[in-house]
Amino acid sequence: MKNLLTMRQNNIPFKNAILLLLLIGNIFGVNSQSATFYSNPNYLKMLYRDSSYMNLKKKVTSEFVHSQPGHWGEFVKGVDEDFSTRQKYIAFTFDACGGPKRNGYDSELINFLQQEKIPATLFITGKWIDANFNTFLNLSKDTLFEIENHGLNHQPCALDGESEYGIHGTKNAAQAFDEIEANARKIEALTHHRPRYYRSATAFIDEAGARLASKLGITTVSFQVLSGDAVPFTPDTIIEESVLQNIRPGAIVIMHFNHPEWNTYEAMQKIVPKLRKMGYHFVRLEHFKLISEKQR
């Protein structure tokens, strides 16, 4: 962060300063200073000094000044929950929520996916990146995985502060913008890939929030198969049953990789061979056209 401020004082353009820091990081490797620079509070402060970010924020949020939130839920208008295919393809998606008691890393699960060569889509928050910076960078370099946006601070995307599972949502369009766009830019800065998909914290979002994401060129994604692994210490047999009984071609399965103490890894050891025996293949979301229930 000190380097960026020095560059600004020496009249190096803001955007060029960021690019220069990225280049230095690529050449010499990412260190603890880089992790501090990209931490949510510092990165957001930096974006607030970026005219391109602030101009876009003003433009987008002004369109929602008089908007009503609309319906609230996991499957509201503007949210996709599966993908179009006639083949036996399904997509495993894993969330990393971040924050107190949510910053863990299920290395056994990720190692299993890598050993079994199972492609997966990882929805990751800025908070989880901050707590697992080097791990995130390593995951982003693995072509087996697709890195997508789970929000900057793991707040459900709302225009009026709606809450779910005790987690308070964003209070207005400006906060919703930061939740989506700031994390998209953070991921892009670290991976050179702008996320194309966004899953709101808890998967709950209002209709206005889904429209706001669309204005940013981002598709909001929910799920078609709820594994149930988000309920702490759910037995692996229950997770297995939840997936196998509801699976179908084009299904998006929601799971988590930030709770090694839960039974996601144990369940996947049983689920994967059975799905393969049923003729299913595993894919990333980026290769398919996503659809909603109403589009089927």
N, C-alpha and C positions, 0 to 999 in steps of 0.2 A: 504493500500500500504506500509505503514511504517513497518507493521508486516512482510510482504513478504521480504522486504529488510533486516530486522533483521535476519530472518531465513537464508537468503543467506549468510550473514556475518558469521553466526554460522555454515556454511558448511552443512546445511540441503539441500539435493538435491532439485533442482528446482521443479520437478514434485511432490515430496512428500510435499513440502511447499504448493503447490496449493491444494492438497488433504486435508492437515491439515486445511487450511483455510476454505474449503468447509465443513469439519466435524464440525468445530467450529460454522460455520454459521447455520448448521442443528440443533445443540444442543441449541444454545443460541438465534437463530433468526438472520435475516438479518437486519443490521442497516445502518446508513448513510455512515459509513466507507466502508461497502461492496459495496454500490452503487458507491462510488468514485473509489474503486478498479476495478470494472467492467466497468467503463465508457470507451467509445471508445478509447480516447487517451491513457489512462493508460493501458488498456487491450492490445492494439496493441503493446505498448512498451514492455509489459511483453512477448508477443508472440515472439517479435523480439529477445528476450534473450533465447528463448526455441529452443534448437537444433533440436528437432523433427519437429517443425513447419517450421523452416528455411530450413532444409534439404528437406522437402516435397515441399516447395515453389520453391527451386532451381531446383528440379527434374521436377516438373510439368511445370514451366515457360520455362525451357530450351527446351521443346518440341514445344514451340510456337514462338521461336525466328524468324523463317523465314515464319511463317504462315500468310496468308492473312485473313483479318476479315471475308470475305464472305458476304453473304446477311445480311441486317439489317432489323429488324422488329419484330412483335409480334408473328409471326408464321413461323419462319425460321426452317431449318432442325435441328433436335435435340431437338425441343421444343414440349411438349405435351399440348393439349388443351381440351381434354375430357377423359372419361374413358369408358371401355368396359363393357356393360351390356345390357341385353334384358328386364330388369325390369324398372319400372318407378322410378329410383333413380336419384337424382341430388345432386351436391355438391355446397353449398354456401361457397365462399372464401372471406375473408375480409382482406384488406391490412391496415397496419399502417405504414405510410411513415416516419414520423419523420423529424425534422428540423424546421426552422422558419415557423410559421403558419401551421405546419403539426403535431404538438405534442399533439393535443387534444385527448379526450377520450369520445366516444359516449356511456356513461353508460346506457342510455335508450335503445339503440339497444342491447347491451350485456345482459341487464336484460331481455329484450324481448326474446332473444334466450334461455336464461336459464329458464324462466317461461314456454315457449312453448316446452322446451326440444328439441331444434333444434341443432343437431351437426353441427359444422362448422370448417373450416380450417383457421387459422389466420396466415397470412404472415407478419412478424414483422421485422423492421430494428433495428440495434443497437442504432441508434439515438433515436428512440421512446422508447426503453427500458430505456435509460439514463434519459429521461424526465418523465417516468412513472414507475419507478423501482418496487415499491411495488404492483402497479396494475398489472404489467406484471407477477410478482411472483404468485399473486392470480389467474390470468387467466391460468397460466401454471399448476396449481393444479386442475383445473376443468376438469374432464375427458370428458366433453362434447366437449371440444376444442382440436384441434391438432395444435401445435405450429410449424410453418415452417419459412423459411429463406427469408427475403426480402432485404438482403444486409446490410452491416455494416453501410454505410453512405448514402444509398439511391442514388446510382449512377447507371445509366444504364450500363450494362456489355458490354464493347467494348474493342477492342484491339487498337483502334486509336483515342479515345476521342470523338467518335460520340455523338451528343446531341439529345435530344428529349424533346419537350415541355419546352425548355429553361433550361433543366437540363443536365449538362455536364457529359458524361460517363467517365469510367475509361480510362486512357491514354494508357495502355499497359497490357501485361499479368500479370505482377507483381501486379499492382493495382487491376486487375480483380480477381486475386487469393485472395488478402486480403479482397476484397468486399464480396466474397462468403465464403471462409474458415474461416476467423476470426469471422464472425458473426455466422457461424455454431458452432464453438467451444465455443463462448460466450453463445449461447443458451444452448448448451450441458452442460456447466459448471453450469448454473443456474437451469436447469430443469432435468438433467441426461438423456436427450433424444437428440440424434443427429438428426437434421433435415434431412429428406430424400428428401425434395423438395425445390426448389429455384425459386422465381419469381423475375426477374430483375426489378429494378425501372422503372416505366412507362410501364412495361411488354416488353419493347424493348430490344433486345439483338442481337449480331451478331453470325454467325454460329460458329466462333472460341470460343466465350464465352460459348456457349452451350456445345461445346466439352470439354472445360476446366472444367466446372461443372461436366460433366460426369466422367472425370478423378478422381474427388474427390468423386465419388460414389453418386453424387447428381443429381436428375432429374430436369430439368428446366420445369416450368409449366407456361402456358399462360392462356387462357380462351376460352370458346366457346360462352358464352353469356355476352355481354357487357351491364351492367346495365345503364351506363351513369351517375352514381352518382358522378363521379369524376369532372364533370363540375359543378362549384360552383352554388348552389341554383337552380339546376334543379328541377322542380316541381315533387312532388311525383307521380303524375299521369303519367308523362313521364317515370320515372324509372319503374313504374309498367308495363306500356305498353311495354317497351324495354325487360323486362324479360319474360312476359307472351307470347309475340308474337314469341319469339325465343327459348323457352324452348323445350327440348326433352330429352328422356332418355340418361343418361350419360353426361349431360351438366355440365360444370364447370362455375359457375356464379361469376363474379368479382364485388366486392363492397368494401367499406371502412368503418373502424370504428374509424378513427382518426379525424373526422370532425363532432362534434355534432351539428354544426350550419347548416349542410346540411340536406337533406330530406331522408336519407337512412332508418332511423327508421320508419318514417311515411309511406314510401313506403312498407317496409317489413310487416307492419300491414295489408296491403291490399293484398300483394303478397302471403303470407303464407297460409291464409285460401282458396284462390282460387286454389293454387297448390294442396293443400290437397283434395279439392273437385274434382280435375282432376285426383286424384289417385297417386300423387307423394309422395315419401318419401325422406328424407334428410339424407345424409351420409357424412363422412369424406373421404378425398382422400386416406388415408392410407389403406383402405380396398379394393381397386380396382386397376386393372391394367390400367395405363394411356396410352393413344394412341394419335397419331397426325392425322391430316386430311388425310395424305397419307396412314395411316394404316387401315382406315375404309373399 
